[in-house]
Amino acid sequence: MQRLLNKVAIVTGSSSGIGKAIALRFGREGARVVVAARRKPLCERTAGQICRNGGEAFVVQTDVSREQQVDRLFDHTIRQYGRVDIVVNNAGIFGGRRIAETTTEAFDEVMNVNLRGTFLCCRAAFRRMKKQGGGSIINMSSVAGVQAWAGTGTYSASKHGVMALTRSLADEGRPFNIRVSAICPGGVADELVDASEEELLRSEKISPFDIAETALYLATLGKYAVVHQIVVDRWGADW
């Protein structure tokens, strides 16, 4: 049984890594997947893989830090399918070093993509889901969104912000049947999304498809269930 049959899902940052794994997984479960990221050729590759596996997908090249491009992403999706059921805000970058060594430009770049981009997509999704009677928003945070270490200050600050947005929007969405959750992964083998299982095991990192399964779980919860956040850490990591 395809658990997302005919559901419309936008997955940002789905040209590679975790986002691509989620897009592929959703496509196998019957979702109509909107592949959104900055690198159009890689987006088209993801969409092509979904279609070759019997799914349905189309591409909207999107920089989530730019408001007009986010609005265009959602307008194209509504024009194509008439609704949006699931939005996975996965687009993000790592940046910044120790705080004293981090430039203002590096700080702004991380915040613009990770926090501003998540905000813009959450706002656009919420407005449309409110009109249609509900939906699911899944934000990709990080273990750095619930903890922080030396050298991660900028990235961690952006992901803590994502957690705050998630909690606030979950509360605001309750009256409108809009569920909002966050996934907080540890070290994921992003670059190995198209690798063999043996290569993933050798990396000793979390498989991106484990995160995809987590997103699928959140997207298929029953009517009266909600999960606010899931931490998926690497085996053996300090808690």
C-alpha positions in Angstrom: 0.0 0.0 0.0 1.3 3.4 -0.9 0.9 5.5 2.2 1.1 8.9 0.5 -0.9 8.1 -2.6 -1.9 11.3 -4.4 -0.6 13.5 -1.6 1.2 16.6 -2.8 4.6 17.1 -1.1 7.1 19.9 -1.5 10.6 18.9 -0.4 13.2 21.7 -0.3 16.9 21.0 -0.7 16.0 17.9 -2.5 18.7 18.0 -5.2 21.0 15.9 -3.0 21.5 14.5 0.5 18.7 14.1 3.0 16.2 16.1 0.9 16.8 13.8 -2.1 16.4 10.7 0.0 13.1 12.1 1.3 11.9 13.0 -2.2 12.7 9.5 -3.5 11.0 7.8 -0.5 7.9 9.9 -0.8 7.7 9.2 -4.5 7.8 5.5 -3.9 4.9 5.9 -1.5 2.8 7.5 -4.2 3.2 11.2 -3.4 3.3 13.8 -6.1 6.7 15.3 -5.3 7.8 18.9 -6.0 11.6 18.9 -6.1 12.9 22.3 -5.0 16.5 23.5 -4.7 19.0 25.9 -6.2 20.8 23.5 -8.5 18.3 22.8 -11.3 20.3 20.0 -13.0 20.5 18.0 -9.8 16.8 18.7 -9.1 16.0 17.3 -12.5 18.1 14.2 -11.8 16.1 13.6 -8.6 12.8 14.1 -10.4 13.9 11.7 -13.1 14.7 9.0 -10.6 11.3 9.4 -9.0 9.6 9.1 -12.3 11.7 6.1 -13.4 10.6 4.4 -10.2 6.9 4.9 -11.2 6.3 8.1 -9.3 5.4 11.6 -10.2 7.5 14.7 -9.8 8.3 18.1 -11.2 11.0 20.7 -10.5 10.8 24.3 -9.3 14.2 25.8 -9.0 14.2 27.7 -5.7 16.5 29.6 -3.4 14.5 29.5 -0.1 16.2 32.6 1.2 14.4 34.7 -1.5 10.8 35.5 -0.7 9.7 35.8 -4.4 11.1 32.4 -5.2 9.4 30.8 -2.3 6.1 32.4 -3.3 6.6 31.1 -6.9 7.3 27.6 -5.6 4.0 27.5 -3.8 2.1 29.2 -6.6 3.4 26.7 -9.1 2.5 23.8 -6.9 -1.1 25.0 -6.4 -1.4 25.7 -10.1 -0.2 22.2 -10.9 -2.0 20.2 -8.2 -4.6 22.5 -6.5 -3.2 21.8 -3.0 -0.1 21.0 -0.9 -0.4 18.4 1.8 3.2 18.0 3.0 6.1 20.4 3.1 9.5 19.3 4.2 11.8 22.3 4.9 15.1 20.6 4.4 17.2 23.2 2.6 20.1 24.3 4.7 23.8 24.9 4.8 26.6 24.6 7.4 28.8 27.6 8.0 30.7 29.7 10.4 33.6 28.7 12.7 34.3 29.8 16.2 32.2 32.9 16.9 35.2 35.2 17.1 36.4 34.0 13.7 33.0 34.1 12.0 32.4 36.9 9.5 29.2 38.9 9.4 28.7 37.7 5.8 29.1 34.0 6.8 26.6 34.5 9.7 24.1 36.2 7.4 24.3 33.5 4.8 23.6 30.7 7.3 20.7 32.6 8.9 19.2 33.5 5.5 19.1 29.9 4.3 18.5 28.0 7.5 16.2 30.3 9.4 14.8 32.8 7.0 14.3 30.1 4.4 12.4 27.9 6.8 10.3 30.8 8.0 9.4 31.8 4.5 8.4 28.3 3.5 6.5 27.7 6.8 4.5 30.9 6.3 3.7 30.1 2.7 2.7 26.5 3.6 0.6 27.6 6.6 -1.4 30.1 4.6 -2.3 27.6 2.0 -2.9 24.7 4.4 -5.2 26.9 6.5 -7.4 27.5 3.5 -7.6 23.8 2.5 -8.2 22.5 6.0 -4.9 21.0 7.1 -1.6 19.6 6.3 1.8 18.6 7.6 5.0 20.7 7.9 8.2 19.0 8.7 11.2 21.1 9.5 14.8 19.8 9.4 16.7 21.0 12.4 19.7 19.2 13.9 21.1 17.8 17.1 22.8 21.3 17.0 19.3 22.7 17.3 18.9 21.2 20.8 22.6 21.4 21.9 25.6 23.5 20.9 29.4 23.0 20.8 32.4 25.1 20.1 32.7 25.9 16.4 29.0 25.5 15.7 27.7 28.8 17.1 26.2 30.2 13.9 24.8 26.9 12.6 23.5 26.0 16.0 21.8 29.4 16.5 20.0 29.0 13.1 18.8 25.5 14.0 17.7 26.6 17.5 15.7 29.2 15.7 14.1 26.5 13.5 13.1 24.7 16.7 11.4 27.9 18.1 9.6 28.4 14.8 8.4 24.8 14.8 7.1 24.9 18.4 5.3 28.2 17.8 3.8 27.2 14.5 2.7 23.8 15.9 0.7 25.7 18.5 -0.8 28.1 15.9 -1.6 25.3 13.6 -3.6 23.1 16.0 -7.0 24.8 15.4 -6.5 24.4 11.7 -5.4 20.7 11.6 -1.9 21.7 10.6 0.8 19.5 12.2 4.3 20.9 12.5 7.2 18.7 13.6 11.0 18.8 13.6 13.6 16.2 12.9 17.0 16.7 14.6 19.6 14.4 12.9 23.2 13.9 14.0 25.9 13.1 11.5 24.3 12.0 8.2 26.1 10.6 5.2 24.6 13.3 2.9 27.0 12.8 0.1 26.3 9.0 0.0 22.6 9.2 -0.9 23.2 7.3 -4.2 25.8 5.0 -2.6 25.5 1.3 -1.9 24.5 0.0 1.4 28.0 -1.2 2.0 29.4 2.2 1.4 26.9 3.7 3.8 27.9 1.2 6.5 31.6 1.9 6.0 30.9 5.6 6.5 29.7 4.9 10.1 27.2 7.8 9.7 23.5 7.8 9.6 21.9 6.8 6.3 20.0 9.6 4.7 17.3 7.0 4.1 16.9 6.6 7.9 16.0 10.3 8.0 13.6 9.8 5.0 11.9 7.0 6.9 11.5 9.4 9.9 9.9 12.0 7.6 7.6 9.4 6.2 6.5 8.4 9.7 5.7 12.0 10.6 3.8 12.5 7.3 1.6 9.4 7.9 0.7 9.8 11.5 -3.0 9.2 12.4 -5.5 12.0 12.8 -5.1 12.4 16.6 -1.3 11.9 16.9 1.4 14.5 16.8 5.1 14.3 17.4 6.8 17.6 18.1 10.4 16.6 17.5 12.5 13.5 16.8 16.3 13.3 17.5 18.1 10.8 15.3 21.7 10.6 16.5 24.6 8.6 15.4 25.2 5.3 17.1 27.8 5.8 19.9 27.4 9.6 20.0 27.5 11.3 23.3 24.1 12.3 24.7 
